[in-house]
C-alpha cells in the first residue's frame, strides 16, 4: 500500500498555538516502526499546482494565499498565520491526497498521512484548512477522465462545511458526514447525507449510526472512488471534539468503512483529518491504527479492480441530492 507523507514541510507556529503540527512527523515515524507501510512505499507527494487548485478554488483567493495578501479577517478564520511555509505545506497536503487517490484506483487503497482539510471552501480557508484536498483530488481525477463520480465519507468530528458547499449542486459527488451536532462550525450547510450526533455519543451508538450511513451513502452515490476522512477527533479525550469514542471504537469505525468499501470493490483514498487529543501521543496512536488497518485491508483488495464497478452508469442514473438520518 502506498502512503504519502509531507511532514518535512512544517509551519512556524507560536509555542502556545493549539494546532498539533508535531503529530505528522510522529505519525510517519510510528508508521515506520509499526511496519504498516514498506519503506519504498512511503513517499513524499509533489506540491499541488495552481492549475489543479483552481479546479476548486477561486483564482483571487488562491492569489491572496500565494502572495500573502489575505485580510486580517481571513487569517483569523483560517486560524494559522500566513507564511511561505504555510503555502508550500498546504500544496503538499493536497498533493498527497491526489497521489493517494491515483494509487487507490490502482491498488484499491492508499493513504495520505495528512489532508482532510474539509473546512476550506472555494473562496476561503477556515478551521486550519487552506485548500480542500479532497475536493481538489476529485476534480483532478474527473478532469483526467479516470472517474466520473466520487463519494466522500467524512468521519471527522466536525462537519465538512467547505466540502458540502463545494459540491452542493453537483450530483457527481456524494457527501456523507457523521459528526457532532453542536460542534464547529456554527453554521452547518447540508451534506447529501448528514448524521449529527449528540454530545457524549459513545462507541455502540456511533457505530450503529455509521452502519446505516455507510449503507445509504454507498447505495446512493454510484461512486467510482471513496475519500475517507478518518478524523481522530471523535475520541473521548479530544480537546476540540464533543463525542466519547474509545480508541477501540475508532478502530472499529475504520474497519466498518474499509469493509463496506471492500464489499463494493470501491477504491478508497484515506486522509487523516483532525485530531487534537490532550496527549498528542493518543492522536498519533489512533491515526497509526487507521494506517495499519488500511494496510491490512489493502492486502485483501481484488487485483486489477480498476476504478470501481459503476463506470458504465450514465448521467441519468445519478442519485438525487440531499437527505439526512
C-alpha positions as CSV (number, residue, x, y, z in Angstrom):
1,X,0.0,0.0,0.0
2,X,1.3,3.5,-0.9
3,X,1.3,6.2,1.7
4,X,2.3,9.9,1.3
5,X,4.0,12.0,4.0
6,X,4.6,15.7,3.8
7,X,5.7,16.3,7.4
8,X,9.1,17.7,6.2
9,X,7.1,20.8,5.3
10,X,6.2,22.3,8.6
11,X,4.8,25.6,9.9
12,X,6.4,28.3,12.1
13,X,3.7,28.4,14.8
14,X,3.9,30.1,18.2
15,X,4.6,27.7,21.1
16,X,1.2,28.2,22.5
17,X,-0.7,27.6,19.2
18,X,-3.4,24.9,19.5
19,X,-2.6,23.2,16.2
20,X,-0.6,20.0,16.9
21,X,1.9,20.3,14.0
22,X,4.2,17.7,15.5
23,X,1.7,14.9,15.1
24,X,2.6,14.5,11.4
25,X,6.2,13.7,11.9
26,X,5.3,11.5,14.9
27,X,2.8,9.6,12.7
28,X,5.3,8.9,10.0
29,X,7.8,7.6,12.5
30,X,5.1,5.4,14.1
31,X,4.1,4.0,10.7
32,X,7.7,3.1,10.0
33,X,8.0,1.5,13.5
34,X,4.8,-0.5,13.0
35,X,5.9,-1.6,9.5
36,X,2.4,-0.7,8.3
37,X,3.9,0.6,5.1
38,X,7.1,-0.6,3.4
39,X,9.9,1.9,3.2
40,X,9.8,2.1,-0.6
41,X,6.0,2.7,-0.5
42,X,6.2,5.7,1.9
43,X,6.6,8.6,-0.5
44,X,6.7,12.4,-0.5
45,X,4.0,13.9,-2.6
46,X,4.5,16.6,-5.2
47,X,3.0,20.0,-4.5
48,X,-0.4,20.7,-6.0
49,X,-0.1,23.2,-8.8
50,X,-2.1,26.4,-9.4
51,X,-4.0,24.8,-12.2
52,X,-5.0,21.9,-10.0
53,X,-6.0,24.1,-7.1
54,X,-8.0,26.4,-9.5
55,X,-10.3,23.4,-10.3
56,X,-11.9,24.1,-6.9
57,X,-10.6,27.4,-5.5
58,X,-11.3,30.9,-6.8
59,X,-8.4,32.4,-8.6
60,X,-8.4,35.6,-6.5
61,X,-8.4,33.5,-3.2
62,X,-5.5,31.4,-4.5
63,X,-3.6,34.6,-5.4
64,X,-4.1,36.1,-1.9
65,X,-2.9,32.8,-0.3
66,X,0.2,32.6,-2.5
67,X,1.1,36.3,-2.3
68,X,0.4,36.6,1.4
69,X,-2.3,39.2,1.0
70,X,-5.1,37.5,3.0
71,X,-7.1,40.0,5.1
72,X,-6.8,40.0,8.9
73,X,-10.3,38.5,9.0
74,X,-9.3,35.7,6.6
75,X,-6.3,34.9,8.7
76,X,-8.4,34.8,11.9
77,X,-10.9,32.5,10.3
78,X,-8.1,30.3,9.0
79,X,-6.5,30.1,12.4
80,X,-3.0,29.9,11.1
81,X,-0.5,32.7,10.5
82,X,0.5,33.2,6.9
83,X,4.0,32.3,5.7
84,X,5.6,30.9,2.6
85,X,5.9,27.6,4.5
86,X,2.1,27.6,5.0
87,X,1.6,27.8,1.3
88,X,4.1,25.0,0.5
89,X,2.8,22.8,3.3
90,X,-0.8,23.3,2.0
91,X,0.2,22.4,-1.5
92,X,1.9,19.2,-0.4
93,X,-1.0,18.2,1.7
94,X,-3.3,18.4,-1.3
95,X,-0.7,16.7,-3.5
96,X,-0.7,13.8,-1.0
97,X,-4.4,13.2,-1.4
98,X,-4.2,13.5,-5.2
99,X,-1.5,10.8,-5.2
100,X,-3.3,8.6,-2.7
101,X,-6.4,8.8,-4.9
102,X,-4.4,7.8,-8.0
103,X,-2.9,4.8,-6.2
104,X,-6.2,3.8,-4.7
105,X,-7.5,3.4,-8.2
106,X,-4.6,1.1,-9.0
107,X,-4.3,-0.9,-5.7
108,X,-7.7,-0.4,-4.0
109,X,-6.5,1.6,-1.1
110,X,-3.9,4.3,-0.4
111,X,-3.3,6.8,2.4
112,X,-2.3,10.5,2.8
113,X,-0.7,10.9,6.3
114,X,-2.1,14.4,6.3
115,X,-5.0,16.0,4.5
116,X,-8.7,16.1,5.3
117,X,-8.9,19.9,5.2
118,X,-12.6,19.9,4.8
119,X,-13.4,23.4,6.1
120,X,-11.8,25.1,3.1
121,X,-14.4,26.4,0.7
122,X,-13.9,27.6,-2.9
123,X,-13.2,31.2,-1.9
124,X,-11.8,31.0,1.6
125,X,-10.0,29.0,4.2
126,X,-11.2,28.2,7.7
127,X,-10.5,26.0,10.7
128,X,-6.8,25.3,9.9
129,X,-7.7,24.4,6.3
130,X,-6.2,26.4,3.5
131,X,-7.2,24.3,0.5
132,X,-9.7,21.5,0.3
133,X,-7.5,18.5,-0.6
134,X,-10.4,16.0,-1.2
135,X,-12.3,18.4,-3.4
136,X,-9.2,19.2,-5.5
137,X,-8.3,15.5,-5.8
138,X,-11.8,14.7,-7.0
139,X,-11.8,17.5,-9.6
140,X,-8.3,16.4,-10.8
141,X,-9.4,12.8,-11.3
142,X,-12.6,13.9,-13.1
143,X,-10.6,16.3,-15.3
144,X,-8.3,13.4,-16.2
145,X,-11.3,11.3,-17.1
146,X,-10.4,8.4,-14.7
147,X,-13.5,8.8,-12.6
148,X,-17.0,10.1,-13.1
149,X,-18.4,10.1,-9.6
150,X,-17.0,10.2,-6.1
151,X,-18.1,9.5,-2.5
152,X,-16.8,11.5,0.5
153,X,-17.1,9.6,3.8
154,X,-16.3,12.2,6.4
155,X,-15.8,10.8,9.9
156,X,-14.1,13.8,11.4
157,X,-15.9,15.1,14.5
158,X,-16.6,18.4,12.7
159,X,-18.9,18.8,9.7
160,X,-17.0,19.3,6.5
161,X,-18.7,22.6,5.6
162,X,-16.3,23.5,2.9
163,X,-16.8,20.2,1.1
164,X,-20.6,20.4,1.5
165,X,-20.6,23.9,-0.1
166,X,-18.2,23.0,-2.9
167,X,-20.3,20.0,-4.1
168,X,-23.8,21.3,-3.1
169,X,-25.1,21.4,-6.6
170,X,-23.0,18.6,-8.1
171,X,-24.8,15.2,-8.5
172,X,-21.4,13.6,-9.4
173,X,-20.1,13.8,-5.8
174,X,-22.0,12.4,-2.8
175,X,-21.0,13.9,0.5
176,X,-21.7,11.9,3.7
177,X,-20.8,13.3,7.2
178,X,-21.2,11.9,10.6
179,X,-20.3,14.5,13.2
180,X,-21.0,16.2,16.5
181,X,-24.3,18.2,16.2
182,X,-23.2,21.0,18.5
183,X,-19.5,21.3,17.4
184,X,-17.7,23.6,15.0
185,X,-18.7,25.1,12.6
186,X,-21.6,27.1,13.9
187,X,-23.3,27.3,10.6
188,X,-23.7,23.9,9.0
189,X,-24.5,23.6,5.3
190,X,-26.2,20.3,4.4
191,X,-24.2,17.4,3.0
192,X,-26.0,14.9,0.8
193,X,-26.3,12.8,4.0
194,X,-25.7,14.1,7.5
195,X,-25.8,12.2,10.8
196,X,-25.4,14.7,13.6
197,X,-24.7,13.1,16.9
198,X,-25.3,14.4,20.5
199,X,-22.5,15.3,22.8
200,X,-21.1,12.3,24.6
201,X,-22.1,9.8,21.9
202,X,-20.0,6.6,22.6
203,X,-18.9,3.6,20.6
204,X,-22.1,1.5,20.2
205,X,-24.4,4.3,19.2
206,X,-21.8,5.8,16.9
207,X,-21.1,2.5,15.1
208,X,-24.7,1.7,14.7
209,X,-25.4,5.1,13.1
210,X,-22.3,4.7,10.9
211,X,-23.5,1.4,9.6
212,X,-26.8,2.9,8.4
213,X,-25.0,5.9,6.9
214,X,-22.5,3.8,5.0
215,X,-25.1,1.6,3.6
216,X,-27.2,4.6,2.4
217,X,-24.2,6.5,1.0
218,X,-22.8,3.6,-0.9
219,X,-26.2,2.7,-2.3
220,X,-27.0,6.3,-3.4
221,X,-23.6,7.5,-4.5
222,X,-22.9,5.4,-7.6
223,X,-19.2,6.3,-7.0
224,X,-16.0,5.2,-8.7
225,X,-13.9,6.0,-5.6
226,X,-14.4,6.9,-1.9
227,X,-12.5,9.5,0.0
228,X,-12.4,8.6,3.7
229,X,-11.6,11.4,6.2
230,X,-10.5,9.3,9.2
231,X,-10.5,12.0,11.8
232,X,-9.1,11.1,15.2
233,X,-11.2,13.8,17.0
234,X,-14.3,11.8,17.9
235,X,-12.0,10.4,20.6
236,X,-13.3,10.9,24.1
237,X,-10.2,12.9,25.2
238,X,-10.0,15.2,22.2
239,X,-9.8,18.9,23.1
240,X,-11.9,20.0,20.2
241,X,-14.3,17.1,20.0
242,X,-17.5,16.5,22.0
243,X,-18.1,12.8,21.3
244,X,-16.8,10.0,23.5
245,X,-15.4,7.2,21.3
246,X,-12.7,5.0,22.7
247,X,-9.6,4.0,20.7
248,X,-11.2,0.6,20.1
249,X,-14.3,2.3,18.9
250,X,-12.4,4.3,16.4
251,X,-10.6,1.2,15.1
252,X,-14.0,-0.5,14.7
253,X,-15.1,2.6,12.8
254,X,-12.2,2.2,10.4
255,X,-12.9,-1.5,9.9
256,X,-16.5,-0.7,9.1
257,X,-15.6,1.8,6.4
258,X,-12.9,-0.3,4.8
259,X,-15.0,-3.5,4.8
260,X,-18.1,-1.7,3.4
261,X,-16.0,-0.3,0.5
262,X,-14.2,-3.6,0.0
263,X,-17.5,-5.4,-0.3
264,X,-18.4,-3.0,-3.1
265,X,-14.9,-3.2,-4.6
266,X,-14.8,0.6,-4.2
267,X,-11.3,2.1,-4.1
268,X,-10.6,4.2,-1.0
269,X,-8.2,7.2,-0.6
270,X,-7.7,7.9,3.1
271,X,-6.7,11.2,4.7
272,X,-6.1,11.8,8.4
273,X,-8.2,14.9,9.0
274,X,-8.4,16.3,12.6
275,X,-7.0,15.1,15.9
276,X,-6.4,17.2,19.0
277,X,-6.2,14.8,21.9
278,X,-4.9,16.3,25.2
279,X,-2.0,13.8,24.8
280,X,-0.6,14.1,21.3
281,X,0.5,10.5,21.5
282,X,-3.1,9.5,21.7
283,X,-3.9,11.2,18.3
284,X,-0.8,9.5,16.8
285,X,-1.8,6.1,18.1
286,X,-5.4,6.5,16.7
287,X,-4.1,7.6,13.3
288,X,-1.4,4.9,13.2
289,X,-4.0,2.3,13.8
290,X,-6.0,3.7,10.9
291,X,-3.0,3.3,8.7
292,X,-2.3,-0.2,10.0
293,X,-5.9,-1.3,9.3
294,X,-5.7,0.3,5.8
295,X,-2.7,-1.7,5.0
296,X,-4.4,-4.9,6.1
297,X,-7.4,-4.2,4.0
298,X,-5.3,-3.2,1.1
299,X,-3.9,-6.7,1.1
300,X,-7.4,-8.1,0.7
301,X,-8.3,-6.0,-2.3
302,X,-9.0,-7.8,-5.5
303,X,-6.2,-7.2,-8.0
304,X,-7.0,-5.2,-11.1
305,X,-10.1,-3.7,-9.6
306,X,-9.9,-0.6,-11.8
307,X,-11.9,2.4,-10.8
308,X,-14.9,0.8,-9.3
309,X,-17.8,-1.2,-10.6
310,X,-20.0,1.7,-11.7
311,X,-18.1,3.3,-14.6
312,X,-20.8,2.2,-17.1
313,X,-23.5,4.2,-15.4
314,X,-24.7,7.2,-17.5
315,X,-25.8,10.5,-16.1
316,X,-29.5,9.6,-16.0
317,X,-28.7,7.1,-13.3
318,X,-27.1,9.6,-10.9
319,X,-28.8,9.6,-7.4
320,X,-30.7,12.7,-6.2
321,X,-29.0,15.0,-3.8
322,X,-30.0,15.7,-0.2
323,X,-31.1,13.8,2.8
324,X,-30.3,13.0,6.5
325,X,-30.7,10.3,9.1
